[in-house]
Structures are given as structure tokens and as C-alpha cells.
Amino acid sequence: MIPFSILDLSQISEGGTVSDALANSARMAQAAEAAGYHRYWLAEHHGMPAIASAATSIVIAHVGQATKTIRIGSGGIMLPNHSPLVIAEQFGTLEALFPGRVDLGLGRAPGTDMMTARALRRNMDSGVDSFPNDVLELQALMDEPDENQRILAVPGMNAKVPIWLLGSSLYSAQLAAQLGLPYAFASHFAPELLFEALNIYRSRFQPSEHLDKPHTMVGVMGVAADTDAEAEFLYTSMQQSFANLRRNVRKPFPKPSYDAIADLRPDETAMIDHMLRYAMVGSSATIEKRLGAFLDQTQADELIISMPIHDIEARLRSLELFASLRPNLRAAA
């Protein structure tokens, strides 16, 4: 069976609070663990009133404390926002707290607008251009230190937390292949280059001490419910959220509303339909057919699902329904 995982943005729903969002993340992680999901990853975003996972390593510790066996980690840490030493210390601490359960997914986008990125980084010169060297430095800091190594990550050294590279373009596919690291493509919101990126990664992969053959993960937005009609209604929250991003309207994750969707401009609807091309929305029967075709096409080794649903009980039901599909879907050969 192909491993299923959860990507959580610890969403702050309209009418709720940050505390509610974090409590819901813990509930989701516990439910995911009980249902047999493989990983529970949290994403770094900043300045977004709908997302509570900006301090990503802290929220990872929060869900780690609420669970016992499921792998926990980042999907991802936006490395240009941080020094490699800080991330080595943070994830070395997480590995000490939750031995053998921690993943470190890395991205090179800011995870926010450029003004907020400047506030995070202070110096924009150490941005995406230094990403490959920053990844190598981070790996070295979490490995066994050399005898004369002057900078030590404590915690961090000897932690050897598994690193994934994440991407929505071809850049990270090439780098992951070059470094022999597992690769996750953000097809849940950026579908355009999915197949080209997977082909580049697989064809150029160089075995490393970390990985002997290519290993891929693909993402989908997932809204499962007992009926197609219910799922389509719940999905209107995500459609509104993407329209708000395009309009630069900052507000919590909206309640579902057909009326709000009816007010979208044609260009907004086209943008949403394109970006969410691989969204899996519907009843179990509807999703199973579409998801099976997607996994056959991508030949991915793992699937990660983001569940943009306003109500936590409906979100937990979606998690349960997706888990029920897993025995019917196969991993890549």
C-alpha cells in the first residue's frame, strides 16, 4: 500500500482562534496516527491570518507531544528565512525529544510576501541563491562533527534528521537528484511542472549515503465527505481562500459558502481551477477513482494530503475516509 501522510497548515478558521487551530492540529495528528498515516508535516508560512504554523518547529513539538508513533516534521521549513545553525539546533532538539520520528522538509520560497520576508531575514542577500550551500551546511551540522570543527550545533550534531527537498518548480528537483535526497512536489497548489519535475529528479538521481534510489512524494488537496454534494460545499472554503490570496485579502480561513463562490470573477475561477487541478473532492467512491489515476500517472512512492476544511469534525471525517481508501491503492512499482 502507498503511504498516506498529512500536510497541516494549522489553519485558523473563521470564528476560531490560534489556540483553537493548535488544538485542532493535535487532534488531527492523533487521528492520523490512529488511522495509519505515515507522516504528519506542518508548513512554515508568515503573516497569514489563516495559518498558525509560523513557528513551525514549536508546532511540530506540540503534535509530537500529542502522538506516539507517527513521523512528524516540516513540509517545509523555508530555509532562506533562517541560518542553517538555527534549524540544526531546532531539529536536533526535536529529534532528542522524539527519537527516530522527525523529518526535515526544506523549501527555498519565503512562505510569505516580500516585505514580511525582509522582516524575517533582515538581509535578503542570503536568500534562494545560497540554498544549495545552506542545505549542505545544515546536513554537516546534523552529522557527526569533524575533529577540528569549530561550529557545533548543540543539540543538532549527530542527530542525522532525514532531509527532504520540496519544490513547485524544476530547481529543487535537480538539486534533490544531485544530492541524492528524497523529493516532494507541491502539486497540491502548483501542478504545472509536476511531471517534468518528477522526470528530471528520477532521470538525474545520484545515489548517496542517504538514499540509494529516487523517492518521491506528491501532494493533493483533499476534501472527502459522505456525499459528493457535501464535499463540494466544504470545498468552497478553499476556493474562497485562494481567491483571497489573489486579492491580497488577509483573513481567517472562511466558512463554506456557495454565495461567496458565485461572486468570484471568471479569471479568479480559472486561476483556482488551474492551481487546484489535482484536488480530490467528493465521496469515497468519487475520490478513489480519481486518486488511483493520479497515483498511476505520477508513480509516486508516497502521497501527502492537505485537508482545507473549515470545521474540525468534517476535517476528521475526511481524514477517516481517505484512510479507508489506502488499501485499494498501490505504491509505485
FIPADREN-674292 format. One record per atom (N, C-alpha, C): residue in one letter; x, y, z. Coordinates in steps of 0.02 Angstrom, whole numbers, padded with zeros to 5 digits, always signed. Layout:
BEGIN
aXYZ...
This chain:
BEGIN
m+00042-00060+00000m+00000+00000+00000m+00044+00062+00000i+00022+00113-00035i+00059+00175-00036i+00050+00212+00029p+00103+00238+00060p+00095+00276+00122p+00058+00341+00110f+00010+00356+00153f-00026+00419+00154f+00000+00461+00213s+00008+00526+00202s+00029+00572+00255s-00016+00633+00254i-00009+00674+00305i-00049+00735+00312i-00003+00796+00311l-00022+00846+00272l+00010+00912+00273l-00039+00961+00307d-00018+00988+00363d-00062+01031+00403d-00034+01102+00404l-00076+01151+00390l-00058+01221+00396l-00083+01251+00462s-00109+01206+00505s-00137+01228+00569s-00182+01289+00558q-00233+01278+00517q-00274+01333+00493q-00316+01365+00548i-00317+01431+00547i-00359+01470+00592i-00425+01483+00557s-00476+01448+00577s-00541+01453+00543s-00579+01514+00565e-00618+01542+00520e-00662+01599+00535e-00704+01582+00596g-00703+01626+00646g-00740+01613+00708g-00698+01578+00761g-00637+01558+00744g-00594+01523+00791g-00533+01565+00809t-00489+01537+00849t-00429+01571+00874t-00367+01531+00857v-00309+01561+00869v-00246+01524+00861v-00244+01464+00908s-00267+01473+00969s-00269+01417+01016s-00312+01360+00989d-00370+01377+00959d-00413+01326+00929d-00375+01290+00873a-00340+01328+00831a-00304+01298+00775a-00251+01249+00799l-00214+01267+00850l-00162+01223+00875l-00191+01161+00909a-00246+01170+00945a-00280+01113+00975a-00306+01065+00921n-00332+01094+00866n-00357+01053+00811n-00300+01015+00777s-00241+01045+00772s-00184+01010+00743s-00166+00949+00785a-00168+00956+00851a-00154+00899+00894a-00206+00844+00884r-00270+00863+00879r-00323+00814+00867r-00313+00779+00800m-00297+00818+00749m-00286+00789+00683m-00228+00740+00684a-00174+00759+00717a-00116+00715+00720a-00132+00649+00756q-00169+00653+00810q-00189+00593+00846q-00233+00549+00802a-00280+00580+00766a-00324+00542+00722a-00285+00511+00664a-00237+00549+00637a-00196+00523+00583a-00155+00463+00606e-00127+00467+00665e-00089+00412+00693e-00133+00350+00701a-00193+00359+00728a-00238+00303+00740a-00261+00272+00674a-00265+00312+00621a-00290+00288+00557a-00234+00259+00513g-00172+00262+00536g-00118+00230+00500g-00081+00275+00450y-00089+00340+00456y-00050+00386+00414y+00024+00381+00433h+00067+00395+00385h+00139+00385+00394h+00174+00445+00425r+00159+00505+00400r+00191+00566+00423r+00139+00620+00437y+00157+00665+00481y+00116+00724+00494y+00162+00785+00491w+00157+00821+00436w+00201+00878+00423w+00164+00944+00431l+00201+00994+00453l+00175+01062+00460l+00214+01109+00416a+00180+01161+00392a+00210+01206+00343a+00225+01274+00373e+00281+01303+00352e+00301+01370+00375e+00271+01423+00329h+00227+01464+00357h+00201+01523+00322h+00200+01581+00372h+00206+01642+00347h+00210+01700+00391h+00161+01755+00369g+00135+01791+00418g+00093+01848+00403g+00026+01831+00374m+00002+01770+00384m-00061+01747+00356m-00110+01732+00412p-00164+01772+00418p-00212+01762+00473p-00249+01696+00472a-00240+01656+00419a-00273+01591+00416a-00227+01533+00436i-00163+01548+00453i-00114+01495+00465i-00077+01508+00530a-00077+01456+00574a-00048+01463+00641a+00019+01429+00649s+00049+01405+00593s+00110+01364+00599s+00173+01402+00581a+00174+01468+00593a+00234+01508+00576a+00295+01484+00617a+00286+01473+00681a+00341+01447+00723a+00340+01371+00716t+00361+01347+00659t+00347+01279+00637t+00375+01227+00685s+00437+01235+00707s+00467+01184+00750s+00430+01178+00816i+00403+01234+00840i+00365+01231+00903i+00300+01192+00893v+00267+01203+00836v+00204+01167+00823v+00218+01092+00811i+00275+01077+00779i+00294+01007+00771i+00303+00974+00839a+00334+01008+00887a+00341+00981+00954a+00273+00972+00987h+00228+01018+00974h+00159+01013+01001h+00125+00950+00977v+00128+00935+00912v+00095+00875+00887v+00134+00813+00906g+00200+00820+00913g+00240+00763+00935g+00220+00742+01006q+00208+00791+01048q+00188+00777+01117q+00120+00743+01120a+00078+00757+01070a+00010+00729+01070a+00007+00660+01039t+00063+00636+01010t+00063+00572+00975t+00120+00529+01001k+00122+00467+00975k+00172+00420+01000k+00215+00389+00945t+00187+00376+00885t+00224+00338+00836t+00229+00371+00767i+00181+00412+00748i+00180+00441+00682i+00242+00486+00672r+00271+00485+00612r+00326+00530+00597r+00300+00601+00595i+00340+00648+00620i+00321+00718+00623i+00376+00759+00590g+00357+00816+00562g+00409+00856+00530g+00381+00916+00493s+00423+00942+00448s+00407+01005+00414s+00395+00992+00340g+00344+01026+00315g+00330+01022+00244g+00315+01091+00215g+00360+01138+00218g+00426+01129+00244g+00449+01190+00285i+00510+01184+00308i+00547+01242+00333i+00574+01280+00273m+00562+01345+00271m+00586+01387+00215m+00657+01410+00233l+00706+01371+00212l+00774+01379+00237l+00804+01449+00226p+00789+01484+00170p+00817+01552+00163p+00796+01601+00217n+00743+01583+00255n+00722+01627+00310n+00765+01618+00373h+00809+01569+00373h+00844+01551+00435h+00918+01536+00421s+00958+01539+00473s+01026+01513+00466s+01024+01437+00474p+01066+01400+00438p+01067+01327+00447p+01080+01306+00519l+01120+01345+00556l+01134+01327+00626l+01071+01327+00668v+01029+01378+00659v+00967+01382+00698v+00923+01322+00684i+00916+01304+00620i+00873+01246+00603i+00904+01181+00629a+00970+01174+00625a+01003+01115+00653a+00989+01109+00727e+00992+01164+00763e+00978+01163+00835e+00905+01145+00849q+00860+01175+00811q+00788+01162+00821q+00771+01089+00808f+00795+01064+00751f+00776+00995+00733f+00818+00944+00770g+00878+00963+00793g+00914+00920+00839g+00877+00913+00905t+00846+00968+00927t+00806+00965+00988t+00745+00921+00978l+00711+00929+00921l+00653+00887+00907l+00672+00813+00904e+00728+00798+00873e+00750+00728+00869e+00766+00700+00939a+00794+00742+00983a+00807+00720+01051a+00742+00707+01090l+00691+00747+01076l+00627+00739+01109l+00587+00681+01082f+00593+00670+01016f+00552+00619+00982f+00598+00576+00938p+00640+00535+00968p+00692+00499+00931p+00663+00455+00875g+00693+00462+00816g+00675+00420+00760g+00610+00437+00726r+00580+00495+00744r+00514+00512+00716r+00515+00576+00673v+00572+00610+00670v+00571+00679+00644v+00597+00682+00572d+00562+00719+00529d+00582+00733+00460d+00594+00808+00454l+00640+00826+00409l+00654+00897+00395l+00646+00909+00321g+00586+00932+00301g+00573+00952+00233g+00593+01025+00223l+00630+01039+00170l+00658+01106+00158l+00632+01135+00093g+00613+01199+00095g+00594+01235+00035g+00636+01298+00030r+00635+01329-00029r+00675+01390-00039r+00633+01452-00051a+00566+01445-00051a+00522+01503-00057a+00517+01538+00011p+00496+01600+00013p+00491+01635+00078p+00432+01613+00120g+00380+01586+00089g+00320+01568+00127g+00281+01628+00150t+00289+01684+00114t+00255+01746+00134t+00266+01798+00079d+00244+01859+00091d+00257+01915+00046d+00328+01940+00057m+00353+01979+00009m+00423+02000+00012m+00437+02049+00069m+00389+02090+00088m+00400+02136+00144m+00410+02096+00209t+00367+02046+00219t+00374+02004+00278t+00438+01963+00275a+00457+01940+00214a+00520+01903+00206a+00579+01946+00227r+00577+02010+00210r+00632+02055+00230r+00634+02062+00306a+00576+02065+00338a+00574+02069+00411a+00601+02006+00443l+00590+01949+00410l+00615+01885+00436l+00690+01879+00428r+00715+01898+00369r+00785+01884+00352r+00832+01941+00368r+00805+02002+00367r+00846+02062+00375r+00892+02073+00316n+00928+02021+00296n+00974+02026+00240n+00950+01981+00184m+00923+02009+00130m+00896+01970+00076m+00950+01939+00032d+01013+01959+00042d+01067+01931+00002d+01077+01856+00016s+01061+01835+00076s+01068+01764+00094s+01003+01728+00081g+00979+01733+00020g+00914+01705+00003g+00920+01641-00037v+00880+01637-00091v+00874+01575-00127v+00940+01556-00162d+00982+01605-00178d+01044+01589-00215d+01092+01547-00174s+01088+01553-00108s+01133+01514-00065s+01101+01449-00041f+01043+01433-00067f+01006+01374-00043f+01046+01309-00047p+01078+01292-00103p+01116+01229-00105p+01170+01225-00051n+01208+01279-00042n+01260+01279+00010n+01230+01275+00079d+01172+01308+00089d+01140+01305+00154d+01116+01234+00171v+01091+01198+00120v+01071+01129+00131v+01131+01087+00151l+01187+01095+00117l+01247+01057+00133l+01273+01074+00203e+01271+01138+00220e+01293+01159+00287e+01248+01129+00340l+01183+01129+00328l+01136+01101+00376l+01148+01026+00385q+01159+00991+00330q+01174+00919+00335q+01237+00908+00378a+01288+00947+00366a+01351+00939+00403a+01341+00953+00477l+01301+01002+00494l+01290+01020+00564l+01251+00966+00601m+01211+00927+00565m+01172+00874+00598m+01206+00806+00592d+01265+00805+00562d+01303+00743+00555d+01354+00738+00612e+01396+00687+00610e+01449+00681+00659e+01502+00734+00646p+01519+00775+00695p+01565+00831+00682p+01636+00807+00670d+01672+00845+00628d+01743+00831+00618d+01782+00848+00681e+01841+00820+00686e+01881+00829+00747e+01896+00903+00760n+01910+00941+00708n+01928+01011+00716n+01872+01060+00698q+01811+01034+00696q+01754+01077+00678q+01742+01129+00733r+01740+01192+00714r+01736+01246+00764r+01664+01264+00781i+01618+01256+00733i+01548+01273+00746i+01509+01209+00757l+01479+01202+00815l+01441+01142+00833l+01368+01160+00845a+01323+01120+00819a+01252+01127+00834a+01236+01083+00895v+01217+01115+00950v+01202+01078+01012v+01137+01105+01040p+01083+01064+01036p+01076+00999+01004p+01081+01006+00928g+01091+00950+00894g+01094+00950+00821g+01146+00902+00795m+01208+00908+00820m+01260+00864+00794m+01242+00791+00811n+01256+00748+00763n+01240+00676+00768n+01165+00660+00764a+01123+00711+00755a+01051+00698+00753a+01032+00662+00689k+01064+00680+00633k+01053+00647+00568k+00980+00643+00550v+00944+00698+00559v+00873+00701+00542v+00867+00695+00466p+00824+00651+00440p+00816+00644+00368p+00792+00709+00336i+00826+00729+00282i+00809+00790+00246i+00774+00772+00181w+00718+00808+00168w+00683+00806+00105w+00690+00874+00072l+00693+00875+00005l+00687+00938-00030l+00617+00943-00060l+00587+01001-00051l+00519+01014-00075l+00522+01065-00131g+00475+01062-00177g+00476+01111-00230g+00412+01114-00270s+00405+01168-00307s+00349+01177-00354s+00375+01196-00423s+00441+01192-00432s+00472+01207-00496s+00523+01153-00510l+00567+01165-00558l+00617+01115-00577l+00681+01120-00535y+00691+01176-00502y+00754+01189-00466y+00768+01136-00413s+00720+01126-00368s+00731+01079-00313s+00733+01007-00337a+00699+00993-00393a+00704+00926-00422a+00775+00910-00442q+00808+00959-00475q+00878+00949-00496q+00924+00944-00436l+00913+00986-00385l+00956+00985-00327l+00947+00921-00286a+00885+00899-00278a+00872+00837-00242a+00905+00778-00277a+00902+00777-00343a+00934+00724-00381a+01009+00726-00373q+01038+00785-00375q+01110+00793-00369q+01135+00771-00300l+01097+00788-00247l+01118+00772-00179l+01095+00703-00156g+01055+00669-00196g+01031+00603-00176g+00984+00605-00117l+00935+00652-00119l+00887+00661-00065l+00817+00645-00090p+00771+00626-00045p+00701+00618-00065p+00671+00684-00085y+00620+00681-00128y+00593+00741-00160y+00517+00741-00156a+00489+00797-00134a+00416+00806-00131a+00396+00865-00175f+00347+00853-00219f+00324+00906-00264f+00257+00933-00239a+00251+01000-00240a+00192+01034-00212a+00135+01038-00263s+00115+00979-00287s+00061+00976-00336s-00007+00994-00307h-00011+01001-00242h-00075+01020-00211h-00094+01092-00226f-00044+01134-00245f-00061+01202-00264f-00023+01227-00326a+00024+01188-00351a+00065+01210-00408a+00074+01152-00456p+00024+01136-00496p+00025+01075-00536p+00065+01078-00601e+00082+01138-00623e+00105+01149-00691e+00164+01105-00711l+00215+01100-00668l+00277+01067-00686l+00285+00998-00654l+00231+00970-00629l+00234+00908-00590l+00272+00853-00627f+00250+00836-00686f+00278+00778-00720f+00349+00791-00746e+00362+00852-00767e+00430+00870-00789e+00478+00866-00730a+00456+00891-00672a+00500+00889-00612a+00513+00817-00591l+00463+00775-00590l+00473+00705-00571l+00520+00670-00620n+00513+00684-00684n+00556+00653-00733n+00629+00675-00725i+00639+00740-00713i+00707+00766-00702i+00738+00734-00641y+00700+00732-00587y+00726+00703-00524y+00746+00630-00534r+00702+00591-00565r+00715+00519-00572r+00772+00506-00621s+00774+00543-00676s+00824+00530-00727s+00894+00553-00707r+00898+00603-00663r+00963+00630-00644r+00986+00609-00574f+00947+00567-00542f+00961+00549-00472f+01030+00516-00465q+01067+00539-00415q+01132+00511-00398q+01129+00480-00328p+01139+00415-00322p+01135+00383-00256p+01183+00416-00206s+01163+00417-00143s+01202+00448-00090s+01200+00404-00029e+01235+00426+00023e+01232+00389+00087e+01163+00392+00118h+01122+00440+00095h+01055+00448+00122h+01002+00406+00086l+01013+00393+00021l+00961+00363-00020l+00994+00328-00079d+00974+00266-00094d+01006+00230-00148d+00968+00233-00213k+00905+00256-00212k+00866+00263-00273k+00815+00319-00263p+00787+00346-00317p+00740+00403-00310p+00680+00385-00266h+00658+00434-00228h+00599+00425-00185h+00558+00489-00188t+00496+00483-00211t+00455+00542-00224t+00391+00542-00182m+00370+00603-00167m+00305+00614-00135m+00268+00668-00176v+00204+00659-00185v+00163+00709-00219v+00106+00730-00172g+00082+00792-00181g+00032+00819-00137g-00034+00832-00172v-00088+00826-00135v-00155+00844-00159v-00192+00880-00105m-00238+00925-00125m-00289+00949-00079m-00343+00895-00075g-00367+00880-00016g-00417+00827-00009g-00476+00848+00033v-00535+00841+00005v-00597+00854+00042v-00643+00795+00029a-00645+00749+00076a-00688+00691+00071a-00746+00698+00119a-00805+00676+00098a-00865+00678+00140a-00909+00619+00121d-00964+00611+00156d-01007+00554+00143d-01043+00558+00076t-01051+00619+00050t-01081+00628-00016t-01040+00678-00057d-01047+00673-00123d-01013+00722-00166d-01036+00793-00151a-01102+00801-00140a-01129+00867-00128a-01100+00899-00065e-01094+00860-00012e-01066+00887+00050e-00993+00906+00040a-00954+00864+00006a-00884+00879-00005a-00875+00942-00047e-00916+00949-00099e-00911+01008-00142e-00928+01072-00104f-00976+01067-00057f-00992+01125-00016f-00933+01142+00031l-00905+01093+00063l-00848+01104+00108l-00789+01134+00070y-00781+01114+00007y-00725+01137-00035y-00730+01211-00052t-00789+01240-00046t-00795+01312-00061t-00753+01355-00013s-00736+01329+00044s-00690+01366+00089s-00622+01375+00057m-00596+01321+00028m-00530+01325-00004m-00532+01371-00064q-00586+01368-00102q-00592+01411-00161q-00593+01485-00140q-00629+01500-00087q-00628+01569-00061q-00559+01589-00038s-00524+01543-00004s-00458+01558+00023s-00409+01575-00032f-00410+01538-00088f-00366+01553-00144f-00383+01619-00176a-00448+01634-00180a-00469+01700-00207a-00444+01756-00162n-00447+01745-00097n-00423+01796-00050n-00348+01808-00059l-00310+01754-00070l-00238+01762-00082l-00225+01804-00144r-00262+01791-00197r-00253+01828-00259r-00270+01902-00249r-00320+01915-00208r-00342+01984-00196r-00301+02019-00141n-00255+01981-00110n-00217+02006-00052n-00263+02027+00005v-00315+01987+00014v-00362+01996+00070v-00341+01948+00125r-00321+01976+00181r-00295+01935+00237r-00349+01925+00289k-00372+01864+00294k-00425+01848+00343k-00420+01774+00361p-00453+01753+00414p-00451+01682+00433p-00483+01638+00378f-00472+01573+00386f-00498+01526+00337f-00574+01528+00336p-00605+01541+00279p-00677+01557+00277p-00722+01497+00286k-00782+01511+00310k-00835+01460+00312k-00856+01443+00241p-00881+01382+00230p-00903+01365+00162p-00964+01407+00142s-00967+01425+00079s-01022+01468+00055s-01026+01465-00021y-01082+01441-00047y-01093+01443-00119y-01102+01515-00143d-01132+01557-00101d-01143+01626-00120d-01076+01661-00134a-01026+01649-00091a-00961+01680-00100a-00928+01657-00165i-00936+01594-00181i-00907+01568-00243i-00941+01598-00304a-01005+01609-00298a-01042+01638-00355a-01018+01709-00371d-00988+01742-00323d-00964+01811-00333d-00894+01815-00362l-00860+01758-00372l-00793+01759-00400l-00794+01781-00473r-00743+01819-00492r-00735+01839-00562r-00713+01778-00604p-00726+01779-00669p-00705+01722-00711p-00630+01708-00708d-00589+01761-00705d-00517+01750-00702d-00497+01717-00636e-00532+01734-00582e-00518+01703-00517e-00538+01629-00518t-00595+01614-00547t-00617+01545-00552t-00568+01504-00593a-00545+01532-00649a-00497+01497-00692a-00431+01485-00655m-00408+01534-00617m-00346+01527-00578m-00354+01471-00526i-00409+01472-00491i-00420+01421-00439i-00425+01352-00469d-00462+01345-00524d-00468+01279-00556d-00401+01254-00580h-00358+01299-00604h-00292+01278-00628h-00247+01257-00570m-00242+01300-00518m-00198+01285-00463m-00219+01223-00423l-00284+01212-00419l-00311+01155-00381l-00332+01099-00428r-00296+01092-00483r-00312+01041-00534r-00316+00971-00504y-00273+00957-00456y-00270+00890-00428y-00306+00884-00361a-00349+00931-00346a-00389+00925-00285a-00434+00864-00289m-00437+00826-00235m-00479+00766-00232m-00539+00782-00188v-00597+00792-00220v-00657+00816-00185v-00715+00770-00201g-00747+00745-00149g-00806+00703-00161g-00814+00649-00109s-00857+00602-00124s-00867+00543-00082s-00808+00496-00092s-00806+00443-00052s-00751+00394-00058s-00748+00365-00128a-00806+00347-00156a-00808+00316-00222a-00782+00364-00275t-00801+00426-00271t-00779+00476-00319t-00704+00487-00315i-00679+00494-00255i-00607+00508-00245i-00564+00448-00264e-00587+00388-00247e-00545+00329-00259e-00526+00323-00333k-00573+00333-00377k-00559+00326-00449k-00509+00380-00472r-00521+00442-00450r-00479+00497-00473r-00409+00492-00442l-00406+00475-00378l-00342+00470-00344l-00301+00412-00371g-00334+00357-00386g-00299+00300-00415g-00267+00317-00481a-00302+00355-00523a-00274+00377-00587a-00215+00423-00577f-00220+00468-00529f-00166+00515-00514f-00103+00479-00491l-00111+00430-00448l-00053+00393-00423l-00023+00349-00478d-00065+00322-00522d-00039+00284-00579d+00002+00329-00625q-00022+00390-00636q+00012+00436-00681q+00079+00460-00652t+00080+00475-00588t+00141+00502-00557t+00190+00448-00536q+00165+00387-00522q+00207+00333-00496q+00244+00355-00433a+00210+00394-00392a+00241+00420-00331a+00248+00365-00279d+00298+00372-00236d+00310+00325-00182d+00267+00340-00121e+00247+00404-00113e+00206+00424-00057e+00158+00479-00079l+00104+00486-00041l+00055+00539-00053l+00047+00579+00011i+00046+00645+00005i+00032+00688+00062i-00030+00730+00046i-00075+00734+00094i-00141+00765+00083i-00149+00824+00130s-00168+00881+00101s-00187+00939+00140s-00264+00942+00140m-00294+00950+00198m-00367+00948+00202m-00395+01016+00223p-00408+01059+00174p-00431+01127+00189p-00506+01129+00203i-00525+01111+00263i-00596+01107+00283i-00606+01149+00345h-00656+01192+00344h-00666+01240+00398h-00681+01207+00465d-00727+01160+00465d-00750+01128+00527d-00705+01069+00545i-00681+01067+00607i-00635+01015+00627i-00667+00945+00624e-00730+00939+00640e-00762+00874+00638e-00767+00848+00567a-00782+00893+00520a-00784+00873+00450a-00714+00856+00425r-00664+00891+00451r-00594+00877+00432r-00574+00807+00457l-00594+00791+00518l-00578+00725+00544l-00614+00670+00505r-00674+00684+00483r-00711+00635+00442r-00676+00626+00375s-00651+00679+00346s-00615+00674+00283s-00552+00632+00292l-00516+00643+00346l-00456+00604+00361l-00473+00530+00365e-00528+00514+00397e-00550+00445+00405e-00567+00414+00337l-00603+00452+00295l-00623+00425+00230l-00564+00414+00184f-00515+00459+00185f-00455+00449+00144f-00417+00387+00168a-00413+00378+00233a-00378+00319+00259a-00410+00255+00236s-00476+00255+00229s-00511+00195+00207s-00496+00177+00135l-00472+00225+00096l-00456+00212+00025l-00388+00180+00016r-00344+00188+00064r-00274+00169+00056r-00265+00096+00037p-00302+00048+00068p-00291-00022+00049p-00306-00037-00025n-00344+00007-00057n-00362-00005-00127n-00314+00026-00177l-00263+00063-00152l-00217+00099-00196l-00147+00073-00185r-00110+00066-00240r-00045+00035-00235r+00011+00087-00240a+00067+00069-00211a+00127+00112-00217a+00159+00102-00286a+00205+00146-00301a+00242+00140-00364a+00282+00075-00365a+00288+00046-00424a+00324-00018-00430a+00399-00007-00417
